Amino acid sequence: MRNFRILGLLLLAFSFVAFASDNKLGIHDVSRVTFNDPIRIGATLLPAGNYVVRHTMEGQDHIMAFERVNSKDVFKVKCTLVPLAQKAERNETVYEVSGNERVLHELVFRGDTAKHVF
């Protein structure tokens, strides 16, 4: 019985450590976004569609990998994290129309405490 108690406490401690490191940047590791039209992010033009977005760090650079749903297409884009005053209440996509293209400037995901600026 004593061993089970110790094992339970260890599992609880590991859970807290995993949870704390899971969102230390103030963002979710994985999010979803839909672009109804093609959109340019930096030098990359993403086709319209549904994407799974994975957030990673490469050295000091924050990288967003946009993986198109039902496709093997993956587009990697560098961005800057900017802290928000409070948790985002909804998803937001901020872009401008330049010529015939939409150019993405910011992405905010509900529940995050930082936004992605391109």
Backbone hydrogen bonds in HBPLUS format (Angstrom, degrees):
<---DONOR---> <-ACCEPTOR-->    atom                        ^
c    i                          cat <-CA-CA->   ^        H-A-AA   ^      H-
h    n   atom  resd res      DA  || num        DHA   H-A  angle D-A-AA Bond
n    s   type  num  typ     dist DA aas  dist angle  dist       angle   num
A0005-ARG N   A0001-MET O   3.12 MM   4  6.43 151.9  2.20 146.1 153.5     1
A0006-ILE N   A0002-ARG O   3.03 MM   4  6.34 160.2  2.07 151.2 156.0     2
A0007-LEU N   A0003-ASN O   2.86 MM   4  6.03 161.7  1.89 148.3 154.0     3
A0008-GLY N   A0004-PHE O   2.84 MM   4  5.98 154.6  1.90 144.2 151.2     4
A0009-LEU N   A0005-ARG O   2.98 MM   4  6.25 156.7  2.04 148.0 153.8     5
A0010-LEU N   A0006-ILE O   2.95 MM   4  6.21 156.3  2.01 150.5 157.1     6
A0011-LEU N   A0007-LEU O   2.96 MM   4  6.20 160.9  2.00 150.0 154.9     7
A0012-LEU N   A0008-GLY O   2.98 MM   4  6.17 155.1  2.04 145.8 152.9     8
A0013-ALA N   A0009-LEU O   2.93 MM   4  6.15 158.0  1.98 147.1 152.9     9
A0014-PHE N   A0010-LEU O   2.91 MM   4  6.18 162.3  1.95 153.9 158.3    10
A0015-SER N   A0011-LEU O   2.96 MM   4  6.12 148.2  2.06 142.8 151.7    11
A0016-PHE N   A0012-LEU O   3.08 MM   4  6.42 154.8  2.15 149.2 154.7    12
A0017-VAL N   A0013-ALA O   3.09 MM   4  6.39 159.7  2.13 150.6 155.9    13
A0018-ALA N   A0014-PHE O   2.89 MM   4  6.06 163.6  1.92 149.4 154.1    14
A0019-PHE N   A0015-SER O   2.88 MM   4  6.02 158.5  1.92 148.2 154.4    15
A0020-ALA N   A0016-PHE O   2.94 MM   4  6.05 159.9  1.98 147.4 152.9    16
A0021-SER N   A0017-VAL O   3.09 MM   4  6.26 157.2  2.14 149.7 154.9    17
A0022-ASP N   A0018-ALA O   3.03 MM   4  5.96 128.3  2.30 137.2 150.4    18
A0022-ASP N   A0019-PHE O   3.27 MM   3  5.06 134.4  2.49  91.3 103.8    19
A0026-GLY N   A0023-ASN O   3.09 MM   3  5.36 160.4  2.13 110.0 116.0    20
A0113-THR N   A0026-GLY O   2.65 MM  87  4.78 162.9  1.68 145.2 151.5    21
A0055-HIS N   A0029-ASP O   2.90 MM  26  5.15 160.4  1.94 151.4 154.2    22
A0031-SER N   A0053-VAL O   2.86 MM  22  5.05 155.9  1.91 144.2 152.2    23
A0053-VAL N   A0031-SER O   2.74 MM  22  5.05 170.3  1.75 141.1 144.4    24
A0033-VAL N   A0051-TYR O   3.00 MM  18  5.34 157.3  2.05 145.3 151.0    25
A0051-TYR N   A0033-VAL O   2.78 MM  18  5.34 156.5  1.83 166.0 173.8    26
A0035-PHE N   A0049-GLY O   2.90 MM  14  5.32 166.6  1.92 154.4 155.1    27
A0049-GLY N   A0035-PHE O   2.78 MM  14  5.32 149.9  1.86 143.2 153.5    28
A0039-ILE N   A0046-LEU O   2.96 MM   7  5.35 152.8  2.03 147.1 155.7    29
A0046-LEU N   A0039-ILE O   2.82 MM   7  5.35 164.9  1.84 158.0 153.4    30
A0040-ARG N   A0102-ARG O   2.75 MM  62  6.06 175.0  1.75 162.5 163.1    31
A0104-LEU N   A0040-ARG O   2.82 MM  64  6.03 161.0  1.86 164.0 170.0    32
A0041-ILE N   A0044-THR O   2.71 MM   3  5.25 163.8  1.73 163.6 167.2    33
A0044-THR N   A0041-ILE O   3.03 MM   3  5.25 158.2  2.08 130.1 128.6    34
A0069-VAL N   A0050-ASN O   2.91 MM  19  5.62 172.0  1.92 145.2 147.7    35
A0052-VAL N   A0067-GLU O   2.89 MM  15  5.16 162.9  1.92 146.2 149.0    36
A0067-GLU N   A0052-VAL O   2.87 MM  15  5.16 176.4  1.87 158.6 157.5    37
A0054-ARG N   A0065-ALA O   3.02 MM  11  5.19 162.0  2.05 141.8 146.0    38
A0065-ALA N   A0054-ARG O   2.92 MM  11  5.19 169.6  1.93 153.6 157.0    39
A0056-THR N   A0063-ILE O   2.96 MM   7  5.28 170.5  1.97 159.3 161.6    40
A0063-ILE N   A0056-THR O   2.85 MM   7  5.28 172.7  1.86 153.4 155.4    41
A0058-GLU N   A0061-ASP O   2.82 MM   3  5.15 164.0  1.85 153.3 158.7    42
A0061-ASP N   A0058-GLU O   3.08 MM   3  5.15 155.0  2.14 125.9 123.1    43
A0079-CYS N   A0062-HIS O   3.03 MM  17  5.79 160.7  2.07 157.8 160.0    44
A0064-MET N   A0077-VAL O   2.81 MM  13  5.30 170.7  1.82 157.6 160.3    45
A0077-VAL N   A0064-MET O   2.90 MM  13  5.30 156.6  1.95 146.7 154.4    46
A0066-PHE N   A0075-PHE O   2.75 MM   9  5.02 167.7  1.77 154.5 151.6    47
A0075-PHE N   A0066-PHE O   2.88 MM   9  5.02 159.9  1.92 135.2 141.3    48
A0068-ARG N   A0073-ASP O   2.99 MM   5  5.58 154.8  2.05 153.2 161.2    49
A0080-THR N   A0117-VAL O   2.92 MM  37  5.14 162.6  1.95 147.4 153.2    50
A0117-VAL N   A0080-THR O   2.85 MM  37  5.14 165.1  1.87 151.4 156.6    51
A0082-VAL N   A0115-LYS O   2.90 MM  33  5.26 159.0  1.95 149.0 155.6    52
A0115-LYS N   A0082-VAL O   2.81 MM  33  5.26 162.0  1.84 147.2 148.2    53
A0084-LEU N   A0113-THR O   2.83 MM  29  5.21 168.6  1.84 133.9 131.2    54
A0088-ALA N   A0112-ASP O   2.87 MM  24  5.59 161.2  1.90 158.7 163.7    55
A0111-GLY N   A0088-ALA O   2.80 MM  23  5.07 167.7  1.81 136.4 140.1    56
A0092-GLU N   A0108-VAL O   2.83 MM  16  4.91 156.6  1.89 136.5 140.0    57
A0108-VAL N   A0092-GLU O   2.89 MM  16  4.91 157.1  1.94 149.0 148.8    58
A0094-VAL N   A0106-GLU O   2.96 MM  12  4.95 174.9  1.96 142.9 144.6    59
A0105-HIS N   A0094-VAL O   2.74 MM  11  5.56 168.8  1.75 154.2 155.4    60
A0106-GLU N   A0094-VAL O   3.06 MM  12  4.95 161.6  2.10 138.2 140.5    61
A0096-GLU N   A0103-VAL O   2.97 MM   7  5.32 152.2  2.05 139.9 145.1    62
A0103-VAL N   A0096-GLU O   2.76 MM   7  5.32 163.8  1.78 160.9 166.7    63
A0098-SER N   A0101-GLU O   2.76 MM   3  5.32 155.6  1.82 159.1 165.2    64
A0101-GLU N   A0098-SER O   3.08 MM   3  5.32 161.5  2.12 127.5 126.4    65
A0118-PHE N   A0105-HIS O   2.82 MM  13  5.05 165.7  1.84 143.0 146.1    66
A0107-LEU N   A0116-HIS O   2.90 MM   9  5.11 147.8  2.00 141.5 150.7    67
A0116-HIS N   A0107-LEU O   2.88 MM   9  5.11 178.0  1.88 161.4 161.3    68
A0112-ASP N   A0109-PHE O   3.04 MM   3  5.76 163.4  2.06 143.3 146.2    69
